[in-house]
Every structure is written in structure tokens, then in C-alpha cells.
Amino acid sequence: MAFDPSYLHLVFPDTQFEAWLYGRASRDPNKRGDSVEDQLGAGRTLCRDYNWHVAEEFKDTGLSASRHAKQARDDFEDLLDTIENTPPKPGVIRIVVAYEASRYYRDLEAYVRLRAACLGAGVLLCYKGTVYDLSRSDDRKATAQHAIDAEAEADDIRDRNLRTAARTAAAGDPHGRLLFGYVRDYETVGGQLRCVAQREHPTTGQYVYQSLVHIDRGRSVASLIRWLNSEPAAARSDGMPWTTRNVRLMLLNRAYLGERKNGGAWTPASWPAIKGLDSPEGRAMFNRVTAILTDTGRRTQRGSEPVHLLSGIGLCGLCGDHAVLRGFVKTRGGRRIPELRCQEKQDVSIREDWLDAYVEEGVINWFSDKATALAALVPSDGDVEEKMTAAQRRINAYEEQLREARALAEDFDETSGQFRLSAASLASMEQRLLPKLEAERTTLREITGVDPVLMSLIHAPDPDLVWNGSEAEARPALSLDQKRSVIRKIVTVRLWPTSTPGVRRIEDGRVTLTFVGEAGFRDRPLRAPVSGSAPAEARGAGAGTG
């Protein structure tokens, strides 16, 4: 039978007791005293009252003990290892002490492992102020029943949590970790805190918006990270610095548009969008940034700021549109001369400052032709919000249909002895729906509005003042990454060999500029070479001026 600690010295006379304390808590948001430290404190008090020496403490914080747990409990494993591998001491009996049975285990498998370890090593088990000797059948039976009760309670808790999560999702209410840029309002219901509203944080919310503007204007993620880390008011609540990973997660999170992810699809949420993103123009900017950050075909600068205007953007006309120009330094007469050269075969090269000047002049002249620039860049119809809503509605419908089909394909019907949807039927459905789903996602990415830097160049009376700035007007020039972004979006630069060796100038047709809307324009290099070189019409097409 189980023992009260007060009588343990009578059951085991002339014996010293040594305790191993264990504490575990998945969470304690309402401060009800169930924290790991509270549990260990209760164990220390028990050991002090009955003169049990505490040999070691084990604790698992923020970890579930149920069979649905996704993370291993490292200290529980260490406890089992300690029980099994600690040599016995003459005249000493060891006791494992926990706050209650559910701290040790919420599934039968963990109970069986702990019972086997204690039984093999002659270790007693103590929880809720009662000591159990697992060498006795009645104590094994009692502790087994407690383990069954703990597992059932864990299943009930999980079921309640799933129902709560489903209700929360259906209502569009917030769930999980609080997002940077938002704050939550809570009220106490039934002794527990409950979130009743989520709203934009008066300070950090606008750092989210300004971060999107930063990328939308052609600046780099690296410069954004430096800016956020330099602003004390933009500090993260977890105290961690801004990194490429957490910045990208923020910029791509549609929760800032007032949406909530539910079953893989984004649906309207109960909280408002961040100010500035609550309009068709704001949503269009968000989509532009998403397209920039998720464009796997674009060669982006990683780890440092760009130092060349055209490196990785300009193409070799001779090798084809997969062969980009890269910067290198040529020494001539003791002088170091920066040049751009075909990365593929090094068969064409040119002084970098010559090509930069030629391309920049061509870009400025193109923007000076307002009618041409407007026709090429600004859509004729502006129903951005309506088109985005329609595309998102179709995306949600396709995703829901696929999700239901996959669930049916995993649901075994005991009556018929078959799955409710065969693998062949599921494959057929996926083959029909996945291309449609991807097409709608592409449509949504393309409804992105017009880059604000491009608009400033289109509407400027003198685009040169926007591009190069003006000291007299205290107007800064576009940054190098902004200029690179503009060039990518409006012009394809191809470099061809000189007509004869030794030519030291840009002769007619050596550099071709093909602008958006013209045959041969590409907004990025090809990923792989194709048969033949660049199209013949590319040479001389859209050559610009200079």
C-alpha cells in the first residue's frame, strides 16, 4: 500500500532517504502556481520536512508530457538514465519526487518506462504527498490508474484546445504568439485570461509599414536590418536582434493585412490591417514586396550591399540571355580599371564607367518620354482591390477542395474496407486543380500596382533630378540598390563584341537597351542556356541614346 511520508522511517527503519526532484510545466500563463519553480519548491519543502537529502533536480520547462507532444523532454530522459545507472548506496533508499502524477507523464508509455526504471533500481515514487513502492502490486495498480487518468485528462485538454482553436479560427480571432507591431487586450473569464482584441501598436506598427516601404522602394534587406537594429523603438519583444530570417517573416506575413491563416488559406481576421496597408494601394505594395522576396528566378545580392550598377543584370549578347556580366578589375599601365565581363566565356568586356553612363542616360531619356513610360508601366484599368479579392477567393476555394480531398484519402471506412477517396482519384484531382491554383497565385502576384520609385521617375518634370539628385535642392540621388531595381524592371542591357579588336569606345550597336514592352525585354537572366545566342533582333533594338 502507499505510504504517508510521516511513516516512511517506520516502514524502512535505520535508513537514510535521498531524493531526486522532477518538475515539468508546459505553460503557466495565469500564474496559478503550476510553474516548474513552484513544483520544485514544494518538493524541496517536503524533503526538508522529512529530512530527505536532495541529490539532484530535473526540470522540463514549456514541454508537454502527453502522447501528442512534439518535443522530447530532455530532463525526463536524464532522470530515467540517472535512476537506471546510479549505483546503490548501503543504507540509502532513493525517492523520485514530483508535484503530481501528470508532471511525470500524461501517456501510459512514459509511465511504464518510469515504473520499470524505479522497479529495477529499487527507487520509490512520490507525488501529491504520497510515497509508492512499485515492488508492491497494489502500488503498481494505483499508480497505473493515476497514469490512465492523467492520459485521459491530457486527451480532454487537447480536444478542448482543438475546439477552441477551431472557434477562434472561424471567428478570425488572434491565436499564438503576438506579432511585432500589434498589442492585445485581455479580460479574465472563469479565472483565465482571454484575448478579446488585437490592435496596432501605437509605435511599432508603423515600423512594419516603413519596412515594407523600404523594400518597395528598391532598397535591400541588409540596409533594412541595419535601420531596424539602430532604432530603439523598433526593438523586438524577445530581445533578439533583427536578422534576415525574422525580417523576411515579418515582410511576408499577411496577418499585417488583417488576415488570418486557417487550414492553409488566408481569411479575413478580426483585427485591423496595419495603417497604410488598409487600402488597395497598401495591399498592392505588400504584394510587390512579396513578389520581390519570393522571386526565386531573380539573382539577388546576399550578405552585402551591391557595389556595381550592372553586375548580374547586364547580359552577354554573344553567349545568350543566361550569361550575365560581372565586375572585375583590369590593370593597364599600372592603373586599376574596373570593367564588366561576360561571366560565361569572358568573350566580351567593357569599362564599367562607360557602360554605367550609357545605360543611365538611356534610362533617364526613356522616362523623359512620359507617354511611352506610362503606357509601358501603368495598367489601363485600376480595379486592384477587386481583382485581388477575386483571385484570393478562387485560391481559397481550390485550397479547401484539395484539403478536403486529401482528408478523405486518409479516412479509412471500416464498413466498406476502403479509403473514402482512392489514391487514383486524389491524384487525378490534384493534377486538375494544382495548375489552376498556381495560375491564380501567379495572377495575385502580378496584381501589384506600380513601384513608387518608378512613379516618381514617370511624374518628375526632370527624371535626372530624381535619378542623380540635386545639391542645390538638397535632394538625394537614388541609392545604388534602387537604381539596380529600376533597371531590372524597365530595361534589358546586352553587351556585344566590338566590330574590330582594340576599339576603345561604345560604337553604334555595341550596347543594346531593350525596354519593357519591346520585343526581347527580360526582367531577369535565363536560368540556363538555350540553343543559339540572343535573338538577332535584340542587337540594335531599343538602343537608346549615348
Secondary structure, DSSP 8 states (H G I E B T S, - for coil): --B-GGGHHHHSTT-EEEEEEEEEES--TT--S-SHHHHHHHHHHHHHHTT-EEEEEEEEES---BTT--S--HHHHHHHHHHHHS---TTEEEEEEESSHHHH-BSHHHHHHHHHHHHHHT-EEEETTEEE-TTSHHHHHHHHHHHHHHHHHHHHHHHHHHHHHHHHHHHT---SS--TTEEEEEEEETTEEEEEEEEE-TTTHHHHHHHHHHHHTT--HHHHHHHHHH-GGG--TT-----HHHHHHHHT-GGGGTEEEETTEEEE-SS---TTSSSHHHHHHHHHHHHHHH-TTS----SS----SSTTTSEETTTEEEEEEEEEEEEETTEEEEEEEETTT---EEEHHHHHHHHHHHHHHHHH-HHHHHHHHS-S---HHHHHHHHHHHHHHHHHHHHHHHHHHH-EETTTTEESS-HHHHHHHHHHHHHHHHHHHHHHHH-----HHHHHHHH-SSHHHHHH-BTTTTB----HHHHHHHHHHHEEEEE---SSTT--S--TTSEEEEETTSTT--SS--SS--SSSS-GGGTTTT----
